[in-house]
Amino acid sequence: MTFRLCLSILFLIFGRSWLFVNILGFVALGLESTLPIPQLISNYKQKSLYGFRMSTLIGWVGGDAFK
């Protein structure tokens, strides 16, 4: 909730700044790109795809759908 509040305040202050919008997009893309890392580590340790987390697949599909 605190993160959301801080981000809302920053957006109200800097929302028209192209630099702020670009940085926000870069951070969002960076966070989204780290989504599969826990799944990759799990698959590497197991040496298989057994136990593939459906939440990871839903996150990928959901993220791509909103793009």
mmCIF file as gemmi writes it, N, C-alpha and C atoms, coordinates in Angstrom:
data_model
loop_
_atom_site.group_PDB
_atom_site.id
_atom_site.type_symbol
_atom_site.label_atom_id
_atom_site.label_alt_id
_atom_site.label_comp_id
_atom_site.label_asym_id
_atom_site.label_entity_id
_atom_site.label_seq_id
_atom_site.pdbx_PDB_ins_code
_atom_site.Cartn_x
_atom_site.Cartn_y
_atom_site.Cartn_z
_atom_site.occupancy
_atom_site.B_iso_or_equiv
_atom_site.pdbx_formal_charge
_atom_site.auth_seq_id
_atom_site.auth_asym_id
_atom_site.pdbx_PDB_model_num
ATOM 1 N N . MET Axp A 1 ? 0.819 -1.186 0 1 0 ? 1 A 1
ATOM 2 C CA . MET Axp A 1 ? 0 0 0 1 0 ? 1 A 1
ATOM 3 C C . MET Axp A 1 ? 0.867 1.254 0 1 0 ? 1 A 1
ATOM 4 N N . THR Axp A 2 ? 1.961 1.214 0.756 1 0 ? 2 A 1
ATOM 5 C CA . THR Axp A 2 ? 2.871 2.357 0.813 1 0 ? 2 A 1
ATOM 6 C C . THR Axp A 2 ? 3.505 2.609 -0.549 1 0 ? 2 A 1
ATOM 7 N N . PHE Axp A 3 ? 3.9 1.52 -1.225 1 0 ? 3 A 1
ATOM 8 C CA . PHE Axp A 3 ? 4.489 1.648 -2.554 1 0 ? 3 A 1
ATOM 9 C C . PHE Axp A 3 ? 3.504 2.29 -3.519 1 0 ? 3 A 1
ATOM 10 N N . ARG Axp A 4 ? 2.282 1.847 -3.47 1 0 ? 4 A 1
ATOM 11 C CA . ARG Axp A 4 ? 1.243 2.383 -4.351 1 0 ? 4 A 1
ATOM 12 C C . ARG Axp A 4 ? 1.005 3.871 -4.079 1 0 ? 4 A 1
ATOM 13 N N . LEU Axp A 5 ? 0.974 4.241 -2.81 1 0 ? 5 A 1
ATOM 14 C CA . LEU Axp A 5 ? 0.778 5.639 -2.441 1 0 ? 5 A 1
ATOM 15 C C . LEU Axp A 5 ? 1.945 6.508 -2.932 1 0 ? 5 A 1
ATOM 16 N N . CYS Axp A 6 ? 3.164 6.05 -2.691 1 0 ? 6 A 1
ATOM 17 C CA . CYS Axp A 6 ? 4.345 6.809 -3.14 1 0 ? 6 A 1
ATOM 18 C C . CYS Axp A 6 ? 4.369 6.945 -4.659 1 0 ? 6 A 1
ATOM 19 N N . LEU Axp A 7 ? 4.057 5.862 -5.35 1 0 ? 7 A 1
ATOM 20 C CA . LEU Axp A 7 ? 4.047 5.911 -6.809 1 0 ? 7 A 1
ATOM 21 C C . LEU Axp A 7 ? 2.954 6.842 -7.325 1 0 ? 7 A 1
ATOM 22 N N . SER Axp A 8 ? 1.813 6.842 -6.68 1 0 ? 8 A 1
ATOM 23 C CA . SER Axp A 8 ? 0.729 7.747 -7.077 1 0 ? 8 A 1
ATOM 24 C C . SER Axp A 8 ? 1.123 9.206 -6.895 1 0 ? 8 A 1
ATOM 25 N N . ILE Axp A 9 ? 1.758 9.507 -5.775 1 0 ? 9 A 1
ATOM 26 C CA . ILE Axp A 9 ? 2.207 10.879 -5.537 1 0 ? 9 A 1
ATOM 27 C C . ILE Axp A 9 ? 3.251 11.288 -6.562 1 0 ? 9 A 1
ATOM 28 N N . LEU Axp A 10 ? 4.214 10.406 -6.826 1 0 ? 10 A 1
ATOM 29 C CA . LEU Axp A 10 ? 5.241 10.716 -7.831 1 0 ? 10 A 1
ATOM 30 C C . LEU Axp A 10 ? 4.615 10.918 -9.207 1 0 ? 10 A 1
ATOM 31 N N . PHE Axp A 11 ? 3.623 10.095 -9.536 1 0 ? 11 A 1
ATOM 32 C CA . PHE Axp A 11 ? 2.977 10.228 -10.841 1 0 ? 11 A 1
ATOM 33 C C . PHE Axp A 11 ? 2.211 11.543 -10.944 1 0 ? 11 A 1
ATOM 34 N N . LEU Axp A 12 ? 1.573 11.957 -9.862 1 0 ? 12 A 1
ATOM 35 C CA . LEU Axp A 12 ? 0.862 13.239 -9.885 1 0 ? 12 A 1
ATOM 36 C C . LEU Axp A 12 ? 1.827 14.41 -10.057 1 0 ? 12 A 1
ATOM 37 N N . ILE Axp A 13 ? 3.003 14.299 -9.473 1 0 ? 13 A 1
ATOM 38 C CA . ILE Axp A 13 ? 3.989 15.377 -9.563 1 0 ? 13 A 1
ATOM 39 C C . ILE Axp A 13 ? 4.716 15.358 -10.905 1 0 ? 13 A 1
ATOM 40 N N . PHE Axp A 14 ? 5.203 14.172 -11.314 1 0 ? 14 A 1
ATOM 41 C CA . PHE Axp A 14 ? 6.061 14.065 -12.5 1 0 ? 14 A 1
ATOM 42 C C . PHE Axp A 14 ? 5.388 13.392 -13.693 1 0 ? 14 A 1
ATOM 43 N N . GLY Axp A 15 ? 4.081 13.204 -13.676 1 0 ? 15 A 1
ATOM 44 C CA . GLY Axp A 15 ? 3.382 12.453 -14.709 1 0 ? 15 A 1
ATOM 45 C C . GLY Axp A 15 ? 3.549 12.972 -16.125 1 0 ? 15 A 1
ATOM 46 N N . ARG Axp A 16 ? 3.808 14.252 -16.273 1 0 ? 16 A 1
ATOM 47 C CA . ARG Axp A 16 ? 3.975 14.821 -17.613 1 0 ? 16 A 1
ATOM 48 C C . ARG Axp A 16 ? 5.429 14.825 -18.074 1 0 ? 16 A 1
ATOM 49 N N . SER Axp A 17 ? 6.327 14.383 -17.241 1 0 ? 17 A 1
ATOM 50 C CA . SER Axp A 17 ? 7.753 14.352 -17.573 1 0 ? 17 A 1
ATOM 51 C C . SER Axp A 17 ? 8.073 13.091 -18.373 1 0 ? 17 A 1
ATOM 52 N N . TRP Axp A 18 ? 8.62 13.249 -19.56 1 0 ? 18 A 1
ATOM 53 C CA . TRP Axp A 18 ? 8.951 12.093 -20.399 1 0 ? 18 A 1
ATOM 54 C C . TRP Axp A 18 ? 10.038 11.248 -19.736 1 0 ? 18 A 1
ATOM 55 N N . LEU Axp A 19 ? 10.937 11.881 -18.984 1 0 ? 19 A 1
ATOM 56 C CA . LEU Axp A 19 ? 12.006 11.14 -18.314 1 0 ? 19 A 1
ATOM 57 C C . LEU Axp A 19 ? 11.429 10.223 -17.232 1 0 ? 19 A 1
ATOM 58 N N . PHE Axp A 20 ? 10.505 10.74 -16.436 1 0 ? 20 A 1
ATOM 59 C CA . PHE Axp A 20 ? 9.866 9.931 -15.399 1 0 ? 20 A 1
ATOM 60 C C . PHE Axp A 20 ? 9.109 8.76 -16.006 1 0 ? 20 A 1
ATOM 61 N N . VAL Axp A 21 ? 8.376 9.013 -17.063 1 0 ? 21 A 1
ATOM 62 C CA . VAL Axp A 21 ? 7.592 7.949 -17.712 1 0 ? 21 A 1
ATOM 63 C C . VAL Axp A 21 ? 8.524 6.889 -18.289 1 0 ? 21 A 1
ATOM 64 N N . ASN Axp A 22 ? 9.628 7.299 -18.886 1 0 ? 22 A 1
ATOM 65 C CA . ASN Axp A 22 ? 10.587 6.341 -19.436 1 0 ? 22 A 1
ATOM 66 C C . ASN Axp A 22 ? 11.254 5.515 -18.337 1 0 ? 22 A 1
ATOM 67 N N . ILE Axp A 23 ? 11.62 6.161 -17.248 1 0 ? 23 A 1
ATOM 68 C CA . ILE Axp A 23 ? 12.225 5.428 -16.131 1 0 ? 23 A 1
ATOM 69 C C . ILE Axp A 23 ? 11.223 4.454 -15.535 1 0 ? 23 A 1
ATOM 70 N N . LEU Axp A 24 ? 9.988 4.88 -15.374 1 0 ? 24 A 1
ATOM 71 C CA . LEU Axp A 24 ? 8.944 4.006 -14.843 1 0 ? 24 A 1
ATOM 72 C C . LEU Axp A 24 ? 8.74 2.784 -15.751 1 0 ? 24 A 1
ATOM 73 N N . GLY Axp A 25 ? 8.722 2.995 -17.05 1 0 ? 25 A 1
ATOM 74 C CA . GLY Axp A 25 ? 8.592 1.889 -17.991 1 0 ? 25 A 1
ATOM 75 C C . GLY Axp A 25 ? 9.776 0.949 -17.939 1 0 ? 25 A 1
ATOM 76 N N . PHE Axp A 26 ? 10.981 1.511 -17.797 1 0 ? 26 A 1
ATOM 77 C CA . PHE Axp A 26 ? 12.192 0.691 -17.711 1 0 ? 26 A 1
ATOM 78 C C . PHE Axp A 26 ? 12.166 -0.178 -16.458 1 0 ? 26 A 1
ATOM 79 N N . VAL Axp A 27 ? 11.76 0.398 -15.34 1 0 ? 27 A 1
ATOM 80 C CA . VAL Axp A 27 ? 11.674 -0.361 -14.088 1 0 ? 27 A 1
ATOM 81 C C . VAL Axp A 27 ? 10.613 -1.454 -14.199 1 0 ? 27 A 1
ATOM 82 N N . ALA Axp A 28 ? 9.469 -1.128 -14.778 1 0 ? 28 A 1
ATOM 83 C CA . ALA Axp A 28 ? 8.398 -2.122 -14.937 1 0 ? 28 A 1
ATOM 84 C C . ALA Axp A 28 ? 8.852 -3.279 -15.819 1 0 ? 28 A 1
ATOM 85 N N . LEU Axp A 29 ? 9.53 -2.972 -16.918 1 0 ? 29 A 1
ATOM 86 C CA . LEU Axp A 29 ? 10.026 -4.02 -17.802 1 0 ? 29 A 1
ATOM 87 C C . LEU Axp A 29 ? 11.078 -4.864 -17.105 1 0 ? 29 A 1
ATOM 88 N N . GLY Axp A 30 ? 11.927 -4.218 -16.314 1 0 ? 30 A 1
ATOM 89 C CA . GLY Axp A 30 ? 12.945 -4.952 -15.571 1 0 ? 30 A 1
ATOM 90 C C . GLY Axp A 30 ? 12.34 -5.907 -14.553 1 0 ? 30 A 1
ATOM 91 N N . LEU Axp A 31 ? 11.309 -5.455 -13.854 1 0 ? 31 A 1
ATOM 92 C CA . LEU Axp A 31 ? 10.642 -6.333 -12.887 1 0 ? 31 A 1
ATOM 93 C C . LEU Axp A 31 ? 9.944 -7.505 -13.577 1 0 ? 31 A 1
ATOM 94 N N . GLU Axp A 32 ? 9.312 -7.217 -14.688 1 0 ? 32 A 1
ATOM 95 C CA . GLU Axp A 32 ? 8.606 -8.287 -15.408 1 0 ? 32 A 1
ATOM 96 C C . GLU Axp A 32 ? 9.585 -9.315 -15.968 1 0 ? 32 A 1
ATOM 97 N N . SER Axp A 33 ? 10.753 -8.86 -16.38 1 0 ? 33 A 1
ATOM 98 C CA . SER Axp A 33 ? 11.712 -9.791 -16.965 1 0 ? 33 A 1
ATOM 99 C C . SER Axp A 33 ? 12.333 -10.718 -15.923 1 0 ? 33 A 1
ATOM 100 N N . THR Axp A 34 ? 12.237 -10.369 -14.638 1 0 ? 34 A 1
ATOM 101 C CA . THR Axp A 34 ? 12.767 -11.258 -13.602 1 0 ? 34 A 1
ATOM 102 C C . THR Axp A 34 ? 11.746 -12.29 -13.144 1 0 ? 34 A 1
ATOM 103 N N . LEU Axp A 35 ? 10.532 -12.218 -13.644 1 0 ? 35 A 1
ATOM 104 C CA . LEU Axp A 35 ? 9.478 -13.149 -13.241 1 0 ? 35 A 1
ATOM 105 C C . LEU Axp A 35 ? 9.858 -14.619 -13.432 1 0 ? 35 A 1
ATOM 106 N N . PRO Axp A 36 ? 10.469 -15.021 -14.546 1 0 ? 36 A 1
ATOM 107 C CA . PRO Axp A 36 ? 10.745 -16.451 -14.728 1 0 ? 36 A 1
ATOM 108 C C . PRO Axp A 36 ? 11.975 -16.977 -13.986 1 0 ? 36 A 1
ATOM 109 N N . ILE Axp A 37 ? 12.74 -16.125 -13.313 1 0 ? 37 A 1
ATOM 110 C CA . ILE Axp A 37 ? 13.982 -16.585 -12.683 1 0 ? 37 A 1
ATOM 111 C C . ILE Axp A 37 ? 13.75 -17.683 -11.642 1 0 ? 37 A 1
ATOM 112 N N . PRO Axp A 38 ? 12.8 -17.548 -10.709 1 0 ? 38 A 1
ATOM 113 C CA . PRO Axp A 38 ? 12.597 -18.663 -9.758 1 0 ? 38 A 1
ATOM 114 C C . PRO Axp A 38 ? 12.215 -19.972 -10.452 1 0 ? 38 A 1
ATOM 115 N N . GLN Axp A 39 ? 11.433 -19.879 -11.517 1 0 ? 39 A 1
ATOM 116 C CA . GLN Axp A 39 ? 11.049 -21.082 -12.253 1 0 ? 39 A 1
ATOM 117 C C . GLN Axp A 39 ? 12.258 -21.703 -12.936 1 0 ? 39 A 1
ATOM 118 N N . LEU Axp A 40 ? 13.106 -20.884 -13.519 1 0 ? 40 A 1
ATOM 119 C CA . LEU Axp A 40 ? 14.308 -21.401 -14.171 1 0 ? 40 A 1
ATOM 120 C C . LEU Axp A 40 ? 15.231 -22.083 -13.172 1 0 ? 40 A 1
ATOM 121 N N . ILE Axp A 41 ? 15.39 -21.502 -12.001 1 0 ? 41 A 1
ATOM 122 C CA . ILE Axp A 41 ? 16.235 -22.11 -10.965 1 0 ? 41 A 1
ATOM 123 C C . ILE Axp A 41 ? 15.656 -23.446 -10.529 1 0 ? 41 A 1
ATOM 124 N N . SER Axp A 42 ? 14.351 -23.489 -10.315 1 0 ? 42 A 1
ATOM 125 C CA . SER Axp A 42 ? 13.688 -24.732 -9.914 1 0 ? 42 A 1
ATOM 126 C C . SER Axp A 42 ? 13.85 -25.812 -10.979 1 0 ? 42 A 1
ATOM 127 N N . ASN Axp A 43 ? 13.647 -25.459 -12.232 1 0 ? 43 A 1
ATOM 128 C CA . ASN Axp A 43 ? 13.796 -26.428 -13.32 1 0 ? 43 A 1
ATOM 129 C C . ASN Axp A 43 ? 15.233 -26.916 -13.428 1 0 ? 43 A 1
ATOM 130 N N . TYR Axp A 44 ? 16.18 -26.03 -13.226 1 0 ? 44 A 1
ATOM 131 C CA . TYR Axp A 44 ? 17.591 -26.417 -13.323 1 0 ? 44 A 1
ATOM 132 C C . TYR Axp A 44 ? 17.956 -27.394 -12.213 1 0 ? 44 A 1
ATOM 133 N N . LYS Axp A 45 ? 17.485 -27.117 -10.994 1 0 ? 45 A 1
ATOM 134 C CA . LYS Axp A 45 ? 17.791 -28.013 -9.872 1 0 ? 45 A 1
ATOM 135 C C . LYS Axp A 45 ? 17.148 -29.383 -10.057 1 0 ? 45 A 1
ATOM 136 N N . GLN Axp A 46 ? 15.928 -29.418 -10.602 1 0 ? 46 A 1
ATOM 137 C CA . GLN Axp A 46 ? 15.225 -30.682 -10.805 1 0 ? 46 A 1
ATOM 138 C C . GLN Axp A 46 ? 15.639 -31.381 -12.098 1 0 ? 46 A 1
ATOM 139 N N . LYS Axp A 47 ? 16.289 -30.666 -12.98 1 0 ? 47 A 1
ATOM 140 C CA . LYS Axp A 47 ? 16.672 -31.176 -14.301 1 0 ? 47 A 1
ATOM 141 C C . LYS Axp A 47 ? 15.459 -31.686 -15.086 1 0 ? 47 A 1
ATOM 142 N N . SER Axp A 48 ? 14.303 -31.048 -14.86 1 0 ? 48 A 1
ATOM 143 C CA . SER Axp A 48 ? 13.091 -31.394 -15.599 1 0 ? 48 A 1
ATOM 144 C C . SER Axp A 48 ? 12.093 -30.251 -15.472 1 0 ? 48 A 1
ATOM 145 N N . LEU Axp A 49 ? 10.986 -30.393 -16.182 1 0 ? 49 A 1
ATOM 146 C CA . LEU Axp A 49 ? 9.903 -29.416 -16.107 1 0 ? 49 A 1
ATOM 147 C C . LEU Axp A 49 ? 8.794 -29.873 -15.174 1 0 ? 49 A 1
ATOM 148 N N . TYR Axp A 50 ? 9.015 -30.975 -14.458 1 0 ? 50 A 1
ATOM 149 C CA . TYR Axp A 50 ? 8.007 -31.463 -13.518 1 0 ? 50 A 1
ATOM 150 C C . TYR Axp A 50 ? 7.783 -30.403 -12.444 1 0 ? 50 A 1
ATOM 151 N N . GLY Axp A 51 ? 6.537 -30.119 -12.167 1 0 ? 51 A 1
ATOM 152 C CA . GLY Axp A 51 ? 6.212 -29.123 -11.161 1 0 ? 51 A 1
ATOM 153 C C . GLY Axp A 51 ? 6.233 -27.701 -11.686 1 0 ? 51 A 1
ATOM 154 N N . PHE Axp A 52 ? 6.136 -27.559 -12.998 1 0 ? 52 A 1
ATOM 155 C CA . PHE Axp A 52 ? 6.108 -26.215 -13.589 1 0 ? 52 A 1
ATOM 156 C C . PHE Axp A 52 ? 4.978 -25.418 -12.962 1 0 ? 52 A 1
ATOM 157 N N . ARG Axp A 53 ? 5.29 -24.272 -12.447 1 0 ? 53 A 1
ATOM 158 C CA . ARG Axp A 53 ? 4.307 -23.463 -11.73 1 0 ? 53 A 1
ATOM 159 C C . ARG Axp A 53 ? 3.358 -22.767 -12.706 1 0 ? 53 A 1
ATOM 160 N N . MET Axp A 54 ? 2.096 -23.023 -12.53 1 0 ? 54 A 1
ATOM 161 C CA . MET Axp A 54 ? 1.086 -22.407 -13.38 1 0 ? 54 A 1
ATOM 162 C C . MET Axp A 54 ? 1.059 -20.897 -13.172 1 0 ? 54 A 1
ATOM 163 N N . SER Axp A 55 ? 1.413 -20.435 -11.97 1 0 ? 55 A 1
ATOM 164 C CA . SER Axp A 55 ? 1.417 -18.994 -11.706 1 0 ? 55 A 1
ATOM 165 C C . SER Axp A 55 ? 2.43 -18.268 -12.588 1 0 ? 55 A 1
ATOM 166 N N . THR Axp A 56 ? 3.528 -18.925 -12.903 1 0 ? 56 A 1
ATOM 167 C CA . THR Axp A 56 ? 4.517 -18.317 -13.789 1 0 ? 56 A 1
ATOM 168 C C . THR Axp A 56 ? 3.947 -18.178 -15.197 1 0 ? 56 A 1
ATOM 169 N N . LEU Axp A 57 ? 3.304 -19.219 -15.679 1 0 ? 57 A 1
ATOM 170 C CA . LEU Axp A 57 ? 2.708 -19.175 -17.013 1 0 ? 57 A 1
ATOM 171 C C . LEU Axp A 57 ? 1.623 -18.111 -17.087 1 0 ? 57 A 1
ATOM 172 N N . ILE Axp A 58 ? 0.799 -18.018 -16.055 1 0 ? 58 A 1
ATOM 173 C CA . ILE Axp A 58 ? -0.257 -17.009 -16.022 1 0 ? 58 A 1
ATOM 174 C C . ILE Axp A 58 ? 0.348 -15.609 -15.989 1 0 ? 58 A 1
ATOM 175 N N . GLY Axp A 59 ? 1.438 -15.448 -15.251 1 0 ? 59 A 1
ATOM 176 C CA . GLY Axp A 59 ? 2.128 -14.156 -15.207 1 0 ? 59 A 1
ATOM 177 C C . GLY Axp A 59 ? 2.672 -13.756 -16.56 1 0 ? 59 A 1
ATOM 178 N N . TRP Axp A 60 ? 3.254 -14.703 -17.281 1 0 ? 60 A 1
ATOM 179 C CA . TRP Axp A 60 ? 3.763 -14.405 -18.619 1 0 ? 60 A 1
ATOM 180 C C . TRP Axp A 60 ? 2.631 -14.016 -19.564 1 0 ? 60 A 1
ATOM 181 N N . VAL Axp A 61 ? 1.593 -14.827 -19.58 1 0 ? 61 A 1
ATOM 182 C CA . VAL Axp A 61 ? 0.469 -14.569 -20.479 1 0 ? 61 A 1
ATOM 183 C C . VAL Axp A 61 ? -0.226 -13.257 -20.105 1 0 ? 61 A 1
ATOM 184 N N . GLY Axp A 62 ? -0.441 -13.047 -18.813 1 0 ? 62 A 1
ATOM 185 C CA . GLY Axp A 62 ? -1.087 -11.821 -18.368 1 0 ? 62 A 1
ATOM 186 C C . GLY Axp A 62 ? -0.267 -10.588 -18.695 1 0 ? 62 A 1
ATOM 187 N N . GLY Axp A 63 ? 1.033 -10.657 -18.485 1 0 ? 63 A 1
ATOM 188 C CA . GLY Axp A 63 ? 1.907 -9.53 -18.803 1 0 ? 63 A 1
ATOM 189 C C . GLY Axp A 63 ? 1.916 -9.216 -20.286 1 0 ? 63 A 1
ATOM 190 N N . ASP Axp A 64 ? 1.978 -10.264 -21.105 1 0 ? 64 A 1
ATOM 191 C CA . ASP Axp A 64 ? 1.995 -10.052 -22.549 1 0 ? 64 A 1
ATOM 192 C C . ASP Axp A 64 ? 0.639 -9.561 -23.055 1 0 ? 64 A 1
ATOM 193 N N . ALA Axp A 65 ? -0.442 -9.983 -22.418 1 0 ? 65 A 1
ATOM 194 C CA . ALA Axp A 65 ? -1.774 -9.54 -22.835 1 0 ? 65 A 1
ATOM 195 C C . ALA Axp A 65 ? -1.95 -8.045 -22.606 1 0 ? 65 A 1
ATOM 196 N N . PHE Axp A 66 ? -1.352 -7.5 -21.555 1 0 ? 66 A 1
ATOM 197 C CA . PHE Axp A 66 ? -1.501 -6.087 -21.254 1 0 ? 66 A 1
ATOM 198 C C . PHE Axp A 66 ? -0.558 -5.202 -22.076 1 0 ? 66 A 1
ATOM 199 N N . LYS Axp A 67 ? 0.386 -5.83 -22.747 1 0 ? 67 A 1
ATOM 200 C CA . LYS Axp A 67 ? 1.288 -5.049 -23.609 1 0 ? 67 A 1
ATOM 201 C C . LYS Axp A 67 ? 0.532 -4.683 -24.833 1 0 ? 67 A 1
